[in-house]
Amino acid sequence: MVTATGFEVAQAQDEGPAAPADEPPAGLSDESPDGGTWLAVCHLEDIVPDTGVCALVGAEQVALVRVGADDVYAISNFDPFSRAYVLSRGIVGDKGGVPKIVSPIYKQGFDVRTGRCLDDDAVRLPTWPARVRRGQVEVLVARAAGARS
C-alpha cells in the first residue's frame, strides 16, 4: 500500500514472501516485550532531517518527525486546534531543549516525545514508540484485541 506521501507502508496482512529464519517477514520486525509489533514504515533517508512526513500506520495517520540526523518520533498527525491532519507539515525545532513540531495552521507547538501541547497543558496527542533499525523507521503498534502470536 502506498500512502498519500508516496511511501510504501507494509501491513501485517500483506507480508509478502516468507523471510529467512533469522529475518522477520517484510514490514514486520521483532515483537516487543508487551506484545506489540514493530512495523517498518519507511527508510530513514526518506525523511529530511528536521522535518516530518505522514504515514498510514494501521488506520492511524502518524506524523514521523525526524529531529537532527538520527532521532525519529511518531506522533498523531491530527491537529486538535484546526481539526485537520497537518502536523507532519509543521515546523520542527526545539523549545528550551524540548524537541517539538509546530502546527502549520494555528502554530501550537507539541513535544514530539510526549505529545504534550507546549501552549496548552490540557491538550496531549497520542504518540507511538519509534526507532531506526538497519536504516528503516519502525513504529511500535499494539497487538489487536484477540490477536494471536
Residue pairs with C-beta under 8 A, 6 or more apart in sequence:
1 8
1 9
1 11
1 14
1 56
2 8
2 9
3 9
3 54
3 55
3 56
4 54
5 53
5 54
5 55
5 88
7 41
7 42
7 46
7 53
7 55
8 42
9 27
9 41
9 42
9 55
9 56
9 57
10 16
10 26
10 27
10 28
10 39
10 40
10 41
11 27
11 39
11 58
12 27
12 28
12 37
12 39
14 27
15 25
15 26
15 27
15 28
16 25
16 26
16 27
17 26
18 25
19 25
19 26
24 30
26 40
27 39
27 40
28 37
28 38
28 39
28 40
29 37
29 38
29 39
29 40
29 133
29 138
30 38
31 37
31 38
31 149
32 38
32 129
32 140
35 142
35 143
35 149
36 140
36 141
36 142
36 143
37 140
37 141
37 143
38 131
38 133
38 138
38 139
38 140
38 141
39 57
39 138
39 139
39 140
39 141
40 136
40 137
40 138
41 55
41 57
41 62
41 64
41 136
41 137
41 138
41 139
42 53
42 55
42 64
42 136
42 137
43 135
43 136
43 137
44 66
44 70
44 72
44 132
44 135
44 136
44 137
45 135
46 53
46 137
47 53
47 64
47 66
47 72
47 137
48 66
49 66
49 67
49 68
49 69
50 66
50 67
50 68
50 92
50 93
51 65
51 66
51 92
52 63
52 64
52 65
52 66
52 87
52 88
52 89
52 90
52 92
52 101
53 63
53 64
53 88
54 61
54 62
54 63
54 64
54 77
54 85
54 88
54 89
55 61
55 62
55 64
55 139
56 62
57 74
57 128
57 139
57 141
58 141
60 76
60 126
61 76
61 77
61 78
61 85
62 74
62 75
62 76
62 77
62 128
62 139
63 74
63 75
63 76
63 77
63 87
63 88
63 90
63 101
64 72
64 73
64 74
64 88
64 130
64 137
64 139
65 72
65 73
65 74
65 75
65 88
65 92
65 99
65 101
65 112
66 72
66 92
67 73
67 92
67 94
67 99
67 112
70 132
71 99
72 130
72 131
72 132
72 137
73 99
73 112
73 113
73 127
73 130
74 127
74 128
74 129
74 130
74 139
75 87
75 101
75 110
75 112
75 115
75 125
75 126
75 127
75 128
76 87
76 115
76 125
76 126
76 127
77 85
77 86
77 87
77 88
78 84
78 85
78 87
78 125
79 85
79 86
79 87
79 103
79 105
79 106
79 108
80 123
80 125
81 103
81 105
81 106
81 108
81 123
82 103
82 105
82 106
84 105
86 103
86 104
86 105
87 101
87 103
87 110
87 125
89 104
90 101
90 102
90 103
90 104
91 101
91 102
91 104
92 99
92 100
92 101
92 102
92 112
93 99
93 100
93 102
94 100
95 109
95 118
98 111
98 113
98 118
99 111
99 112
99 113
100 109
100 110
100 111
100 112
100 118
101 109
101 110
101 112
102 108
102 109
102 110
103 109
103 110
108 117
108 118
108 119
108 120
108 123
109 117
109 118
109 119
110 116
110 117
110 118
110 125
111 118
112 127
113 127
114 124
114 127
115 124
115 125
115 126
115 127
116 123
116 124
117 123
117 124
117 125
128 139
128 140
128 141
129 139
129 140
130 137
130 138
130 139
130 140
131 137
131 138
131 140
132 138
143 149
